[in-house]
Amino acid sequence: MFTQEQYYGNIEYKLYISLRKKERILSQFFFRMREGNGKSIYIIGITDTGFLFIQNLNLIIKSINNLLNIVKNYATYKIKIFTKKSYVYAIITFLNYNIVKNITFS
């Protein structure tokens, strides 16, 4: 349904998001935000190769909650949940045009 995820750019595919890898998720989030000059798009419920995989709405909602618990202080967001045949996925758009200026790494 989707094209394969690109290494660069502001779009991140996630099959599922757990809280066990908070630092990695946050690092990826900042990378995608920088790539999009303050805008990133997360598609949850999809493989890195672009295939829909999740059929359980509860898993999508849990992933959304986990992601928001990690990044909610860094951007505003809009969530859309979709179904395609027996699959469910979510697209979350994050915005913070000041984040690009405020991120520093040592």
C-alpha positions as CSV (number, residue, x, y, z in Angstrom):
1,M,0.0,0.0,0.0
2,F,2.8,2.4,0.8
3,T,6.3,2.8,-0.7
4,Q,9.3,1.5,1.3
5,E,10.4,3.8,4.2
6,Q,13.2,6.1,3.3
7,Y,16.2,6.6,5.5
8,Y,16.1,10.4,5.0
9,G,13.0,12.5,5.2
10,N,10.3,13.3,7.7
11,I,8.3,10.2,7.5
12,E,8.8,7.3,10.0
13,Y,7.1,3.9,9.7
14,K,6.4,2.0,12.9
15,L,4.8,-1.4,13.2
16,Y,4.3,-1.0,16.9
17,I,5.7,1.4,19.6
18,S,6.7,0.2,23.0
19,L,8.0,2.2,25.9
20,R,11.1,0.0,26.2
21,K,13.1,2.0,23.7
22,K,12.2,5.6,24.7
23,E,15.6,7.1,23.9
24,R,15.7,5.5,20.5
25,I,12.2,6.7,19.7
26,L,13.0,10.2,20.9
27,S,16.2,10.3,18.9
28,Q,14.3,9.1,15.7
29,F,11.6,11.7,16.4
30,F,14.1,14.6,16.5
31,F,15.8,13.3,13.4
32,R,12.5,13.2,11.5
33,M,11.6,16.6,12.8
34,R,14.9,18.1,11.6
35,E,14.5,16.4,8.2
36,G,11.0,17.9,7.9
37,N,12.1,21.4,9.2
38,G,9.7,21.1,12.1
39,K,7.2,18.6,10.7
40,S,7.2,14.8,10.9
41,I,4.7,12.1,10.0
42,Y,4.5,8.8,11.8
43,I,2.6,5.9,10.2
44,I,1.9,3.2,12.8
45,G,0.8,-0.3,11.9
46,I,3.0,-0.6,8.9
47,T,6.3,-2.4,8.1
48,D,9.4,-0.7,6.9
49,T,8.7,-2.1,3.4
50,G,5.3,-0.4,3.3
51,F,2.9,-3.2,4.1
52,L,0.0,-3.0,6.5
53,F,0.3,-5.5,9.2
54,I,-1.8,-4.8,12.3
55,Q,-5.4,-6.0,12.5
56,N,-6.1,-5.0,16.1
57,L,-7.2,-1.5,16.9
58,N,-6.1,-1.8,20.5
59,L,-2.5,-2.3,19.4
60,I,-2.7,0.8,17.3
61,I,-4.1,2.8,20.2
62,K,-1.5,1.5,22.6
63,S,1.2,2.4,20.2
64,I,-0.2,5.9,19.8
65,N,-0.3,6.4,23.5
66,N,3.2,5.1,23.9
67,L,4.5,7.5,21.2
68,L,2.7,10.4,22.7
69,N,4.1,9.6,26.2
70,I,7.6,9.9,24.7
71,V,7.3,13.0,22.4
72,K,4.2,14.9,23.5
73,N,6.2,17.7,25.2
74,Y,8.0,18.5,21.9
75,A,5.3,19.1,19.3
76,T,1.6,19.5,18.7
77,Y,0.0,16.6,16.8
78,K,-3.0,15.4,14.8
79,I,-4.0,11.8,14.8
80,K,-6.0,10.0,12.1
81,I,-6.9,6.3,12.2
82,F,-7.7,4.4,9.1
83,T,-8.9,0.9,8.1
84,K,-8.1,-0.9,4.9
85,K,-9.8,-4.2,4.5
86,S,-9.0,-6.0,7.8
87,Y,-6.0,-3.8,8.7
88,V,-5.9,-0.7,10.8
89,Y,-3.2,2.0,10.8
90,A,-2.7,5.5,12.2
91,I,-1.0,8.6,10.7
92,I,0.2,11.1,13.2
93,T,1.5,14.5,12.1
94,F,3.7,16.4,14.5
95,L,4.5,20.1,14.2
96,N,7.0,22.3,16.0
97,Y,8.8,24.7,13.7
98,N,10.9,25.9,16.7
99,I,12.3,22.5,17.4
100,V,14.9,22.6,14.6
101,K,16.4,25.7,16.2
102,N,16.3,24.4,19.7
103,I,17.8,20.9,19.3
104,T,21.5,20.6,20.2
105,F,23.6,17.5,20.5
106,S,26.9,17.2,22.2
